């Protein structure tokens, strides 16, 4: 835990700088994205597909996608960029990736909390508009965290041997923004497209979060076990590759 805490602080300073402005910008980015989407939808007179608030509908899609997108893209070069630190025996890929994903999760959770409090204070949007089933929402958010961690861990292991992997993950992240349910629910898709979208674990988690968060919305298309199984498989594969590198000393040979 001491190693992870030290790496977490180092990652925060490296990513955001020593001044608070860098961290503030990381929190402002999703706000800008949310504001742009809201302006577009209000401009064309669109109402939320579920619930009564466009802010709740879109934020329950934007934040999970950004968490997953940043986890896999920043995980892709986590080991390559920290190889010098990994010469120390107490620093392994497990600690490096855990620190990066934790920073991502904490940042997005803080963004979500700030927006909730802002909407409560200035728009009168009650907290109950964000939480319909607290226990189910906690399970959905836990699954999201596990999915981010598992995917980031596997992404990091691939990125340590494929130098172009981080570029590919950047493209995949942009693709996920339009295919993971930020703009839609699974129910609103045609059956054929719904079938394909159901294989996207991020879309399943977003559907699950909205089912638990938005009062009156119950999705018949949530597969609770699929994103968990997807995350566990990714994590297991990543741990296996990490074990192979540890046992073979391939990274030390490269150095």
C-alpha positions, 0 to 999 in steps of 0.5 A: 500500500505504501508503494501504491500511495507513493506511485499515486502521488507521483502520477498525480504530479506528473499528470497534472503538475504541482499546481492545482490548475492542472487537476482543475482542468481534468475536472473541467473537461467532462463539464465542457463535454456535458455542456456541449451535449446539453446545448445541442439537445436543448437546441433541437428540443430533445428530452431525455430518453429516460428520467426527467433530467438530461444532466442525469441521463448524460452524466451517467453515460459520460463519466463511465465512458471517460473512466474506461477510456482513460483507464485503457489509454493511460494503462497502455503505456503505464509499464513502458513509461515506468520501466526505470522505477520497476528496477526496484523489487518493490515496484511491479506492474501491479503497483504501477497500474493500480496507482494509475487506475485509482487516480482515474477513479478518484478524479472522476468520482470527484467530478461526479460529486461536484456536479451533483452538489452544483445541480442540487444547490443551483438547479434544485435537482434533488439527490434522489434524481441520481440514486434510485436503488443505492445498493444496486448502484453501488454494485454497478459502480463497483463493477465499473471500477473492476472493469476499468482495472481489468481492462487497464491491466491487460492493456498495460501488458500488451502495451509493454510489447507493442509500442503502437498500442497506446495510439490504437487505444486512443482511437478505440476510446473515441469509438467507445464514446459513440457506441457505449450508450452515452446517447441511447439506452439499449431499449431504444436500439433496433433489435439487431443493433441492440444485439451487437451493443450488448457485447460492449461491456461498457454499454452494459455497465452504463445501462446497469448504472442508469437502471440503479440511478434513474427513478422509474427506469428499469432496463430488461437488457442488463446482463449483470454477469457479463461485464464482471466476467469480462473484467475478470478475464481481462485481469486474469490474462493481464496477471498471467502476462505479468507473471510470465515477465516476472518469471522470465526476466524479459524486461530486465533483458531489454534494459 
